[in-house]
Amino acid sequence: MNCNVQKVSRYAWAVVALLWPVVVLNYLDRQMLSTMRLSIMKDVVELQSAEKFGWLMAAFLWIYAISSPMGGVIGDRLSRKWLIIASLGVWSLVTLLMGFAATYHQLFALRAVMGLSEALYMPAGLALIADYHRGPTRSLAVGAHLSGVYIGQALGGIGGWVAQEVSWRAAFAGCGAIGVAYALVLMIFLRDTDRGTPEQRASASASGAASGVYWPGFVILILCFSLPSLSGWAVKNWLPTLLQDRFGLTQAPSGLWATITHAGSAFCGVIFGGWLADRWAQRNVRGRTYLSAIGLALLVPGILIVGLAPGFALTICGSLIFGFGFGMFDANNMPILCQIAPPRFRATGYGLLNFFGIASGAFLTPLLGKLKDSGTPLTASFAYCAVPALLAAVLMFILRPKERDCGAPVST
C-alpha cells in the first residue's frame, strides 16, 4: 500500500526544532559521566575500580531498559507533550543533584533515577514526530531530531574538559539547570496531535498489540536494534578509556577525541541517511531497510579498526566510519517501525526496541570493565563486537516491510 503524500505543516518542523534541545540534553546528561571518571574518582575513590565504574554506567542502562516498555505504553495512552516535559524536568533535576553527590552510593541512586526518567522521553518524542511527519519527510525529520543525540555525545566530551579544568560538579549542576529551564519553554510552545480522548487512546493501544502489527518484521527489528547496540555502547562508554590506555591521553583530549569523532560523523550519517532513505522509500518499499543495512555493514570495519588499528590516526578513522554507519542506521529505526506497526502501537513498539537495545549495552558495559580488570585489553573486546554488528546487517537486509506507512494519518 502506498501512503498518501501529505503537505507537511510548518509546525511539524517546529516540533522537530523544539525537541532537538531535549534530545541533546538527554544524551549529554547521561554521557558526560563516561568522560569525567578521572576527575570524579578523586572525590569518589570507588571509581578507581573499572568494574565499579562499569556498574555505575550500567545502573542507568538497566533501569532505562526496564523502564522503556513502560514509557512506550504510557506514551501511547497519555499526552505525549506532558510526558516529554515531565521526563525532561525530572532527569534535569537529577543531573543538577549529581553535582552535589558525595558518595558512590549517591551517584548510583541518582543514575538509577535518571534512567527511569529518561526512558519516558524517546518513545514519546519519536512517536510525536512520526505523528506529524508522514511519507517523504519522516526519515529526515527523525534523523534531524536524532542528530541531537550525537551533539549531546560530543558535548559530553567537553564535559570531561570542564571537569578537568573547572569542576565535575559544575558540569553536572550547569547542565541540570539548563534542562529545568527548558522544560518551562516546552510548556508554552509544544503541542500534541489530536489522537482522541485518553480513554480512546488507551483502548486503541490495548488492541494494537493483538492486531495491525507485522510481528515477524518486528521481531527481526528487535534483533537489528539490540545486536549493534553492543558495539555502540562499547564505543560510547569505553572509547575514552581505550584512548587513555593505548595512547597515553589525559582525560580532556581522550574524551574530546572519542566523542567528537564518533558523534560528529554520526551527525552527518543521520542527516544523510534520513534524506536518502526518504527518497529511496518513495521508489521501493524496502528503501529504508536497505539503507539501514548499509549503515550496519559500515559498523563492522569501523569497530574492527578501532580495536585493531596500530596507530592513533587509524583508530580515529575507525571511529569516524563507525559513527557514520551508526547514524545511517539510527535515522531509520522509527520510520521502519512505522512500516510495521500502526500509530496506536508506535511508542510502545519503540519502548520495546529500547528495552532490548539498552539491555544489551547494560550487559556489556560492566563486562568490559571486568574483563579489563582481569587483563583483557579493550582493543580485543572492541574487535569481537564486530560479529553481532555483521549479523544485524544481514537481518536488516532480509527484513521485508509490506507497507510504506502502516496505518492512517493522524489529524493535527
N, C-alpha and C positions, 0 to 999 in steps of 0.2 A: 504493500500500500504506500503510495506517495503522500507525503504530508503536504498540506496546503501551505504555500508560501504566504506569510502574512507580513505586512509592513510593521516594522519594529518601532515603537514609540521612543521619543527622546528619553522619557523617564525610565524605560527599560535599561538604557545605557547609564542613566543616573544611578540606578540601583547598583550596577557594577562598580561605579565610582565610589558610592557610599560604603560599599562593603570591602573595597580594596584596603583601606587602612586597617579594617578589623582583622583581615587575614594576615596582614603584615605583623600586627601585634600578636596574633595568635601564635605565629611561629617564632617571632623574636623573643617573646617572653619564655617560651619553652626551651629554645635552642641555645640561648646565651650561656646557660649553665655549663654546657659542654666545653666552652672556650675559656671558662674562668676557674677551672679546677685548681690551678697553681695558686691563685690569689685566695680562694676560699679556704683551702686546706691549711693556710697559715693560722686561721681562726678556728677551723673545724678539723682537728687532726685526724679524725676517722677517714677523711677523704684521701689520705696518703695511700690507702689501700685501693688499688684499681678495681677490685671486686666490689668493695662497698660503694665506690663511685658508680660502678655499673648498676648496682641495685638502686641507687638514688635516681638514676636516669630511668630504670625500669619501673619504679614505683609509679611515675607519671604514665608510662606506656601501658601498664597493666590496667590501671584504673580507667584510663582513656579508652582502651579496647573494650573492657567490660561494659562501660557506660555508653559506648557509641550506639549499639542497637536501641537502647532506651531513648537516647537522644533523637534517633531517627523516628521512632514511633511517636514520640511527643511532637516532633516537627511536622508529622502528617496529621496530627489531631488538633493542635493548638495554633495560636498565632505565631507565624514564623518571625515576624517583626519583633515581638516582645521576647521570644525565646533567644533571639540573637542579642538583644540588648541586655537581658539578664546574664547570659553567658559571658559577654564581654565585661560587664561590670564586676562579676564575681572573680573571674580569673585575674583581672587587673588589680583588684584589691589584694588578692593573694600574692601577686608579684610584688606589690608595694610592701607587704608584710615580710616577704623573704629578705628584704633589705635590713630587717631588724632581727632576723633569726640568729640565735647564739649557739645552737647545738645541732648535731646531726639529726636527732630525732625531730626537732622542729622543722628543719628543712625537708625531711622525709614526709612529714604530715602535710606540709604546705604543698609539696609536689603532688601528693595524692589528691588534694582538693582541687588543685589546678587541672589535673587530668579529668576529674569529673566535670568541672565547669566548661573546659574547652571542648569536651566531647559533644556538648549540646550545639556547638556552633556550625561545624562543617556540613552535616546533613541538611540542616535548615537553610544555611546560606546558599549552598549549591542548588537545592531544590527551589528556592525563591528565584534564583537567576534562571533556572530552567523553566519556571512558570512564565517568566517574562520573555524569554528568548526561545523561539522555535525554529526548526528548519535551518536556513542558511546562515544564521548568526550564533547558534548555540555553542559550538566548539570554540569559536573566537571569544565569546562572552565568558565562558568558563575558563578559557586559557588566560584572558586578561585578568580575571579575578585571581586565578591561581598564580599569576606572576608575582602577586604579593607574598606568596609562600616563600619564594626564593629571595625576594628583597628582605623579608624577615630573617631568613637564614644568613644572608650576607651581613645584615646589621648585627646579627648575633656575634659575628667575628669582631665587629667594632666593640661589642660588649666586653670581649676579652681585653682589648686595648684600654678601654675605660677602667676596667678592673685593675689593670696593671699600673696605669698612670694616675688614676684618681682613687677609686674605691669600688669594690664589687657591690657594696651596699648601696652606693649612689646609683649604680646602673640599674639595679632592681627597683629601687624606690622611684626613680625618674620615669621608667617605662610604665610602671603601675599607675602613676598619677596621670599620665597622658591617656591611658585606656579608660580610666574612670571618667575623665572629662569628655572623651569622645562618645561614650555611651549617652551622654546628655544630648549631643548633636543628633544621634540617630533617633532619639525620642521625637524630635521635631520633624525630621526630613524623610525618614524611611517609611514606606507604605507597603502593606500586604497586598496580594492579589485577592480577588473575590473567589473563595473556594467554598462558599456556603456557610451555614451555621456550624458551631462546634460539634453539635450532635450529628449533622450530616457528614462532616469530615471524619468523625470517629467511626460512623457506620460504614462509610466508603472505604476507609483504610483497613478496617477489620476484614472486609470481604476481599480486599486486594491481594492478601496472601494466598487466597484459595483460587482466584480466577484472574485472568488477564496477564499473568506473568509467564514469560518464556523461561521455564525453570532449567532446562538443560543449559541454555546460554548463561543464566545467572550463576549456576554452579561453576562453569568454566571461568566466568568473570571473577568470581571469588578467588579462584586459584591464580588467575593472572594478576590479581591485585596483591595477594599475600606473598607469592614467591619472590617477586622483585623487591618487596619491602625488606627482605633480609639484607640485600646489598645496599639498599637505600639507607637503612638505619645504621649500618656499619659505617658508611661514609659520613652521615650526619653527626654521629655521636663519637666516632673514634678516629676520624681522619686527622684532627688537630694533634691527637696524641701520637699517631703514626709519624707525622712530620717532625714532632719533637724528638721521638726516639731515633729515627733514621738519619735526620739531617741536623740535629742539634739546635733546632729553632727554639726561641723562647716563646712564652705564651702569646704575646701580642702578634708577632708575624705568623705563627702557626695557625692561630685562629683566623686571621685575615686571609691567608692563602687557602686554607681549607674551605672556608665558607664562601668567599667571593668568587673563586674559580668555579666551584661546583654550582653555586646558586646563580652566578652571572650567566653561565652557559645554559642552565635550566630555564632562566628567564627568557632567553632567546628561543629555546626549544618549545616552550609552552605557547608563546605567541605564534611562532611559525607553524607549529603543529596544529593549533586551533584554526588558523587561517586556511591552511592547506586542506585540513580534514573537512571543513565546511564545503569546500569546492569539490573535493573528491566524492563526498557523500551525495551530492546532487546528481552525480553520474552513476554511482554504484552504491547499492545499499550497504555494502561491506567496506566502503571507503574509510570510515573511521577505524574499523578494526584492522585494516591493512596498515594504516599509518601508525597505529599504536603498536603493532607487531614490529614494524621497522624501528620504532623508538626503543622497544625492549631489546631488540637484537643489538643495538648500539651499547647497551649496558655491559654486554659480555666482554668485548675488547677493552672497554673503559675500566671496569673493575680489575681485569687481569693486569692491565698496565699499571694501575695504582699499586697493586700488590707486588708485582714482579719487576717493575722498571728499575734499572741500576742507578739512575740519577734523578735529581730533583726536577729538572725540566721535563723529563718524560713522565714523571709522576703527576705533574700538574697537567700535562696534556691528557693523561688518562682521566683526570678529574673533569676536564672540560668535555671530553667525549661522553663520559658517563652522565654528566649533568644535562647535556643537550638531549640525549636519548630519553632520560627520565622526564624531561619537560614535555617532549612529544607524546609520551605515554600518558602523562598526568592530565593533559588538556582534554583527553577524550574519554576518561572513565565515566563521568556523569552523562555525557552525550550518548555513549554506548549503552549505559543503563537505561536511558530514555527510549532506546530501541527495544528494550527487553521488558521493561515494567511500565505500567500506566502511571499517570500523575499521582494517584492516591497512594502509591507504594514507593515513591522515589526517595523520600527522606529516610524511610525505613530501610529500603534497599541499600542506600549509601551508608547508613549506620552499620549494617551487617558487613559491608565491604570493609569499613574502617575497623570493625572488630577483628577480622581475620588478618588484615594488613598490619595493624598496630600490635596485635598479639604476637605475630612472628618477630617483630622488632623487639618486643618486650622479652621474648625468649632469648634472642640472640645477644642483646646488649650486655647483660651480666655474664653470659657465657664467654664472650670475647674477653671481658675483664678477667675472668677466672683462668682462661687459657693463657692470657698474658702473664698473670702472676705465677703460673706454673712453668713458664719458659717458652710457650709457643708464640712466635712473633706475630704481630698484627698483619704483617705482609702476607703470611701464609693463609691466615683466616680470611683476608680480603679476597685472595685468589679463589678460594673454594666457593665464595658467594657467586661466582660466575655460573655455576651449574644450575641453581634454581632460576636465575635470570634467563638462561637459554631455554629451559623448559617452559617458562611463561611466554616467551616469544613464539614458540611452536603452538602452544594452546591458543594464543590470541589469533594466530593466523588461521586456525581451523574454526574459530567461532563464527557462526552464521546467523546474525540477526535477520529477522524476517521483515522488519519494517523500518522506515526511516525515523518514525516517531510513533511510539506505542501509546495510543490514547488521544483523546480530543483536546483541542486547545482550551486554555482557561481564559475566562474573561477578565479584563483589568479595569 
